[in-house]
Amino acid sequence: MKTAATEMFGLDIPVFAFSHCRDVVVETSRSGGMGVLGCTYHSPDQLRRELDWIERHVEGRPYGIDVLLPAAYARIETPRITLGDIPREQSEYLRHYLDQAGIPRLPEGQADELIMTEVSRLNMTREQAAALVDVALEYPIRLIVNALGAPPVEMVERLHKAGVKVGGMVGKVEHARRHVAAGVDILVAQGMEAGGHTGDITSMILWPQVVDAVAPVPVLAAGGVGNGRQMAAALALGAEGVWCGSIWLGTRESDLTSDMKQRLFEAESENAIQSKARTGKKCRLLDSKLIQAWNQKDAPDTLPLPLQTATVLESYLRVERARAHEWLSCPVGQVVGQMQHEMTVKQVIFELLSEFADASERMAGIVEG
Ligand SMILES: Cc1cc2nc3c(=O)[nH]c(=O)nc-3n(C[C@H](O)[C@H](O)[C@H](O)COP(=O)(O)O)c2cc1C
């Protein structure tokens, strides 16, 4: 296949996989697409380990990373978030809410350490994202995508000097223009049906708007692409490729627990709701009893990013250890309703492409007919 995106990176197929899981990244790149590693939960040392591994396995194929550079976040006085930064009101509320449901607390004496291990993985400030970029530049990465705001121009210039393309994740036209003004090479237009942080505009409306607004800068379509007909629609609307996140969560290579995968396979599209419960910013995720904690009458307000994420980590650990099925949640888009059983990354890509070919033939037939 040949689009501006395949040409830019030397790919065989215009399929980009966003994943926090290195195996998904490698399998996608080895299949002719491009894996992009989400780094929000990697410290610089962890990222180095992941990139070492990817380098050993990716067989020279192109790959990238995705960092979160939020335009707005709560300033933390310390270089990294500590337990002392986590507000008591919200953490006590959650602790009590889970106690009432009989979900065991974390083991006495280990709780703080377990929580801190998770908290130390959060990388949501500009300084932390910059440290990740430094590590990434030690490797022959081809693309760095930045979410939650246009990247600083100096960062774009630095990456260009290093031969790395810069991508921007956007949910509306105004943001797309801002990214282009900052010098990005490629945009990811993400509709509101996507998993993770989203805006309010659906993919069907957003994709062509962004394509028109930033031409000739290529646009990848994200949000609601889980099969080949959706991929065909994305390219028909002017996108140069697709950027998928949710669909990889249910693959064999995904590092989600089997309990979490099972929950995803059982879910319908309407169970992927938008909530501030996980990060303090509107994020589409699987509804669960844990998410509903924040809808109760006595619930405190959610906190700004990254404090909300830090605050809820303890509950996520408790729920996971208790294997409390109905409490499990993770970011996922509305395509969750299409995910029914575990497949390998290669199978997902094969199905995507064969259905894309069928859809293209059908369209050609309509025109000829
Ligand atoms: C579990 C999960 C975590 C995500 N985390 C991030 C992130 O850290 N940074 C980012 O730019 N996008 C993130 N996203 C959004 C994806 O990059 C992608 O745009 C989105 O998943 C596409 O829509 P889809 O979920 O319908 O495939 C996340 C998505 C999921 C499902």
The ligand as an SDF file (V2000), in Angstrom:
LIG
                    3D

 31 33  0  0  0  0  0  0  0  0999 V2000
   -5.2650    1.9130   27.0680 C   0  0  0  0  0  0  0  0  0  0  0  0
   -5.0720    3.1730   26.2870 C   0  0  0  0  0  0  0  0  0  0  0  0
   -4.1520    4.1130   26.7360 C   0  0  0  0  0  0  0  0  0  0  0  0
   -3.9060    5.2540   25.9840 C   0  0  0  0  0  0  0  0  0  0  0  0
   -2.9460    6.1330   26.4100 N   0  0  0  0  0  0  0  0  0  0  0  0
   -2.5480    7.1200   25.5800 C   0  0  0  0  0  0  0  0  0  0  0  0
   -1.3980    7.9140   25.8890 C   0  0  0  0  0  0  0  0  0  0  0  0
   -0.7520    7.7420   26.9230 O   0  0  0  0  0  0  0  0  0  0  0  0
   -1.0040    8.8590   24.9800 N   0  0  0  0  0  0  0  0  0  0  0  0
   -1.6960    9.0460   23.8020 C   0  0  0  0  0  0  0  0  0  0  0  0
   -1.2890    9.8790   22.9960 O   0  0  0  0  0  0  0  0  0  0  0  0
   -2.7890    8.3250   23.4970 N   0  0  0  0  0  0  0  0  0  0  0  0
   -3.2200    7.3660   24.3500 C   0  0  0  0  0  0  0  0  0  0  0  0
   -4.3110    6.6160   24.0200 N   0  0  0  0  0  0  0  0  0  0  0  0
   -5.0570    6.9060   22.7790 C   0  0  0  0  0  0  0  0  0  0  0  0
   -4.4480    6.1850   21.5890 C   0  0  0  0  0  0  0  0  0  0  0  0
   -3.2170    6.7520   21.2530 O   0  0  0  0  0  0  0  0  0  0  0  0
   -5.3440    6.2330   20.3620 C   0  0  0  0  0  0  0  0  0  0  0  0
   -5.4520    7.5450   19.8740 O   0  0  0  0  0  0  0  0  0  0  0  0
   -6.7340    5.6990   20.5610 C   0  0  0  0  0  0  0  0  0  0  0  0
   -6.6930    4.4870   21.2640 O   0  0  0  0  0  0  0  0  0  0  0  0
   -7.3870    5.4790   19.1880 C   0  0  0  0  0  0  0  0  0  0  0  0
   -8.7160    5.1250   19.2800 O   0  0  0  0  0  0  0  0  0  0  0  0
   -9.2260    3.6060   19.5210 P   0  0  0  0  0  0  0  0  0  0  0  0
   -9.0840    3.4080   20.9920 O   0  0  0  0  0  0  0  0  0  0  0  0
  -10.6290    3.6380   19.0690 O   0  0  0  0  0  0  0  0  0  0  0  0
   -8.3420    2.7110   18.7180 O   0  0  0  0  0  0  0  0  0  0  0  0
   -4.6160    5.4890   24.7820 C   0  0  0  0  0  0  0  0  0  0  0  0
   -5.5640    4.5570   24.3520 C   0  0  0  0  0  0  0  0  0  0  0  0
   -5.8080    3.4130   25.0860 C   0  0  0  0  0  0  0  0  0  0  0  0
   -6.8360    2.4280   24.5920 C   0  0  0  0  0  0  0  0  0  0  0  0
  1  2  1  0
  2  3  1  0
  2 30  2  0
  3  4  2  0
  4  5  1  0
  4 28  1  0
  5  6  2  0
  6  7  1  0
  6 13  1  0
  7  8  2  0
  7  9  1  0
  9 10  1  0
 10 11  2  0
 10 12  1  0
 12 13  2  0
 13 14  1  0
 14 15  1  0
 14 28  1  0
 15 16  1  0
 16 17  1  0
 16 18  1  0
 18 19  1  0
 18 20  1  0
 20 21  1  0
 20 22  1  0
 22 23  1  0
 23 24  1  0
 24 25  2  0
 24 26  1  0
 24 27  1  0
 28 29  2  0
 29 30  1  0
 30 31  1  0
M  END
$$$$
